[in-house]
Amino acid sequence: MNQAMTKTLTHTRMIFFCWQAPSDLSKTNINQMKNQIVIKILILILLFIYSCRDNKPENNLTINVRSEISSTPKELALSDFGAKIEYIKLKPKPDVSFRHIQKLQLTDKGIYLSDRKGLYLFDFQGEFVNEIGRMGNGPGEHSGNIRFAVNESAKEIYIYNFLKNIMVYDKETGLFLRDFPVEYNVCEILVPQPDRIVLFTWDTDRVVNPYEVIVMDTLGNILAAIANNSRAEIAGNVSAYATAWQYKDILRYLYIYSDSLFTIDENFERQIYASLKFENSVSRSQLSVLPEIVNHPDLLTVSRVTENEQYLFLWVQKGIHGGIKQDISYMLFDKHTNNLNKVSQIKNDLDGGMDFWPHWISNEIMIDYRHAFELLDYLHESQKKGIELSSGFLRFASTLNENDNPVLIMVR
């Protein structure tokens, strides 16, 4: 029994048992007063129960990945997740072309995205607006291996310059403002509050960081840190990085080769949100990778997660593929029912376009991307097979060139 409950019950016992009726009161009045005391006791108990319920920590979910990995994948319909689909062609700009999108963030100003080599701003029609910083050795220039986050309240942009510093830019003008040093290798940056920056560290094959999460103010002063007590002391030759995201006002993260998905609360303390059942036969410290082969073929891990109101979208990796394409399965976890399903893909029944799986979710908008040549190949194959495509998809596909930048696909 906790202290609050002990005090409440003690107080109610004193009211009930220590009260004595004055001799001049009638029996009816005495009974009425007793009834009032009982009602007050019940109210106090109810208030205590509700206060305990409000302070109850978030449930620790269990996601049994191992039991689902061998299941037959289910095909889902995109119309069950949204009613409107939109394509945004990221128009080319001289000396700004890319094939990979490492991170994307929607803001009131437009779409910020990075291929790790640079940070680019596009408007919502896909027109190129600006490049924030650039590769080089001068003021405001970076090494080309970057991570970023946009602080919309403070109107600032933060770029992590690999193994050096955090560089700060003005969100409205893109001009360089200041920088501050960072001691640890960083794999992700999030901005949960206007005056807070949260860094997630990255274990390389030679260095294991003492902290996995570092909280700073916008001037680079360290305010809090979460110890790296859930990862290996010896990294072997396998790097470990975090997939981290912000769902509404909640921060969540998961390190690859870890079986715990964490929430960071408002006090920047770590709590387990979900336990992942992999039932792997090897531990993190035993992992090693040889090139051009599948290492530890039975090893399961989750390499990426996105989240909306109802679902966790999981990228489940089987084995470690040294220098070759990873074996990835998609799984969908329903937070309302605790059901986990292996998914072949989400079939695009909105306009007949390519299958969908959200790389990012922002304000309940699901976002995927495809290369222009993939969409063109799909168009040609669909026409050969007689697959019905919407007029909107056909019009959009007719504007593409196979060498165009990637195309964003947004579902609302």
N, C-alpha and C positions, 0 to 999 in steps of 0.2 A: 504494500500500500504506500503511495507516495505521500509527500509532506502536505500537499494541498488538500488531498482527500482526508488525511488524518485531522487537519485543522477544521475542515468543514463538518465532519462527523462529530468531533468533540464539541464544536459549537452547538450543534443541534441537540446533542445529549444534554448539555447544560440547560438549554431552553426547555426541553421537555420534562426532565426529571427534577430540576431544581426549582421549578415554579410551584408556589403554594398559593392557594386562593385565600383572599382576605375573608374574614368571618362574616362580614356584612353583605356579601354577594349572594344572590339567589342561585339555586341549583341550575336554572335555565341559563343564567349569565355565565356561570362557570363552564357549562358545556359548550356555549358559543365561543368562549375564549380558547378552550382546548381545541376546538375545531379550527380556529384561526391559526393556532400554533402549528397544528399538523399540516395545514396548507402551506405555511411558510417553510416548514421543513422540506416538503415535497418540492417547492419552488427552488430552494437551495440545492437540493440533490440534482434536479434537472439542469440547473445552471452549471453545476460541476461537470455533469456528463457531457453537455454540449461544449464546454470549454476544453475538455480532454479530447473530444472528437476533432475540434478545430486544430489542435496542436499535434494531432497524430501524424507521424512521418509518412512519406509516400511509400506505397507498397513496394516490396522487392519482388519484381516479376521474375519468372523462370521461363526461359526460351530454350526449348530442347532442340538444338540444331541437329545433333547426331541422329535422332530418331526420324527426322524429316528429310535428311539429305538423299536417302535412297527411294523416296516416294516418287510417284509419277507426277510430273509438273502439271499444274492446272493453268488453263488459259482463261484470263480475265478480260473484261470489256472496259475500254477506256471511258465509256459513257457512265460507268458506275463510279467514276472518280471526278468527272467534270462534264460540263455541257458545252464548253466553247474551246476551240483550239485555234492558236495563232502562230504563224511562222514569221520569224524576223531574220531577214538576210543581212548579215553583218558585212556592209559594203567595204570594199578594199580601199586602202589609202597607200600612196607610195611609201615604200619601205616598212609598212605595217601589214604583215600577213602571218597567219598562224594556222596550225592544224589541230592543236590540242588546247582545251580550256581546263585549266587546273582549278580555278575558283571563279564564282560569279556572285555579284551582289547587286540587287535591285535597290535603287534609291529614288528620291523625288527628282533628282537631276537626270537620271538615266541609268544605264547598265554598265557597271564596272566589271571588267573581266581580265583575267591574267592567264598567260600560258607559262608562267614562272619567269620568262625572260623579260617581260614588260607588263605594265598595267595600262589598260586602254579604257576610254569612256566612249560609249555609243549612246545615241538617243534611242527612243522607243520605236523609231522607224528603221533603226539599224544604221543610221548615218554616223560616220566617225566624227567625234568631237575633239578629243584630245588624248595625248599620251602623258601620263603622270610620271615624271622622272624619265630617265633613259640610261642605257648602259654607258659606263665610262668611269673615270677616276676623279672627275671634278666635283665641285659642290653641287649637291642635289642629284648626283649620278650614282648608280648602283652597279653591283657586280653581275646582275642578270639572273641570279638564282634567288627569287623573291617570294615573299608571302605578303598579303595585304589585308586591311580592314578599313571600312569607312565609318567615321564617327559623324553621323548626321546632325546630332545636337550641337557638338562643338565645331562643326563644319571643318573637320580635319580628316586627312587620309594618312594612314600609317603603312609604311613599307618596311618589311624586314630585309635588310641587306645582309646576305649570307655571311655568318660568322663575324659580323662587324657591329651593326647598330640598327636602331629603328630610325627611319627617316620620316619626317613629318611635313606634309604638304597642305596648302590651302585648298579646301574642297571647291571653292567657287572659281578660283583662278588657276589652280594647278601649280602654283609657285611653291618652291622649296622654302620652308620656314625654319626648321631646326632639326637636330638629331640628338640621340643619346645612346650610349653604349649598352649592349646586351651581352652578357657573359656566356649564355648557353645557345646551342643550336635550336632553332625554332621551326616547327612544322606547321603551325597554325596560329592565327591571331583572331580574337573576337573582342567586340566592344559592347559589354552588357549594360553599361551605364555611361553617361556623358563624361565622367571624370575617371573612368577605369579602363585599362587595357589588360586583357588576359592572354598570356602566351602559353602555348603547349609545346613542350620540348621534344626533341627527336634523338633517340639513341642511335648512334651510328655503329659500325662494326668495330670501332676502336674506343668510343667514349660512351659511358653511361652517365646521364645527368643525375645529380642528387635530387632534383625536383622535377616533377612532371607537369606541374602547373605553376605559373608565376603571375601574380597580380601586381600591376604597376599603376601609378597615376600617369597623366598625359605628359609629365615632364621626365618620366623615367625612374622615379623613386619606387623601390620595391615596398609594397604594403603587406603582402601575404604570399605564402608559397605552400604548395601541397607536396609532401615528400614523395619521392619515387620508391615507395616500399612495396609496390605490387608488381614490379618488373625485375628482371634478372640483374644480379650484381655483375655478372660477366656476360657480355653481349654476344660472344661468339663472332661469327661473321655475317649475322643477319640483323638488318636495321629494323627498328621498331618506331612507328610513327602513330600519331593520333588522328582519328577522324572525329572532328569536333563541330558542333553546330549549335545554333540558338533557336529554340522553339518558343515563340512568343517571348517571355522574359526569362526563360529557363535555359541555362547552359547545360549541355550534355557532352560527354566525350567517351571514346573507347579506343584503347590502344590495340593495334593489331598484335596477335598472339596472346591477348589477355581475355579472360572469360568474364570480366565485369564491365558493365556499362554504367557510368557514373553520372550523377547530377551534382552540379555545384550550386549550393544554396545562396541566399542573399548575403550571408556572412562569409562567403567564399570558402566554405567547408565542403568536403567531398562526402557524398552519400551514395550507396549502391542503389541504382534504379532497376537494373535487371541483371540476373545471372544467366550466362550463356552456357548451356551444357554441350560441350564438345566431346568429352570423354577421349581426349587425345592420349596416346601412349608415350609421347615425348614432351618434355617441358621446354620452356623458352630457352633456358641455358644450354640445352642439348642440340639446338637447331644449328644446322650448317648448310651451306649452299654450294653446289658445284655447277658450273655453267653448262647450258645446253641440255639439261636433263630435268626430270621432275623429281625434286627432293621431297622426302617424307610424304609419299603419295596419299597416305590416309589422314594426314593432318588437316583439321578444319579450323578456320578462323574467319572472323568478319572483318573485312577490309574497309567497308564504307557503310554509313547509315544516313538516311534522310527520314524526316518525320513530319506528319501533319496531325490534324485533330484526332484521327482515328487509328492511323497506322504507323508502324515502323517499317521502312523499306530497307532490306538487308542485302548487301553483296557478300555472299559466302564463298570463300576461296578454299579450294581443296588442293593440298600439296603446295610446294614452293617451286615455281618454275624458273630455273636459273637462266635469265636472259631470253626466255620465250614467253608466249602469251599465257596468261594465267587461266586456270580452270575456274570460272566464276558461275555460281548458281544464284538465282534471285529468290528471295523468300520475303513473304509479307506477314507481319505479326499484327494482329488486331488487338489494340490496347483495351477495347471494350469487352471482348469475349475471351482474350488470352489464347486465341487460336493462331497457329503458325502453319502457313502453307507454302510449299515450293511452287514457284510460278515459272512457266515457260516464257511468258512475256505478257504485257498488257496490250491486247489487240486493239488497234485503232479503228473503232467502228464509228467514229465521228465524221471522218472524211475519207476513209479507206487508205490513209497514209501508212507510214512505217510503224511497226510496233513501238511501244513507249515504255520507258522506265525512268523515274525522276532522278536526275543527278543532284538537283537542288530543289528546295521548297522555300518560298519566301511569301509571307502574308497569304498562305494557303494556295498560292500559285505554284503548280508543279512545272518544273523546267527540265527539259532534256535537250540534247543537241545532236545533230547529225552532220556529217560532211556532205558537201554539195554533190560529190560524185556518188555517194551512197543513195541519196534521194533520186538522182537521175537513173542509176542502175535499177532501183526499185520501180520507178515509173515504167521503164522499158520492159522489165520482167512482168509487171502487172498487166500491161497492155497485151503481151503475148498470151498470158493465161486467161484473159478476159475478166480480170478482177475490176469491179466497179469502183471508180475513183470520183470524188466530188469535183464539180467544176472549179471550186476554189483551189483545191490542191493542184489541179491541172494548170490553172493560170499561174500559180506561184512557181511550180516546177519549170514552166516554160521560160522563166526569167533567169534560171540558173546556168552557170558555167561550171564545169567539173573542177576548175581550179579556184573557185570562189572560197572565201572564208567559211567556217562552219555556220550552220543555220540553227538558230534557237527555236525550240518548239515549246510553247507555253499552253498549259491547260488550266482552265479556271472552273 
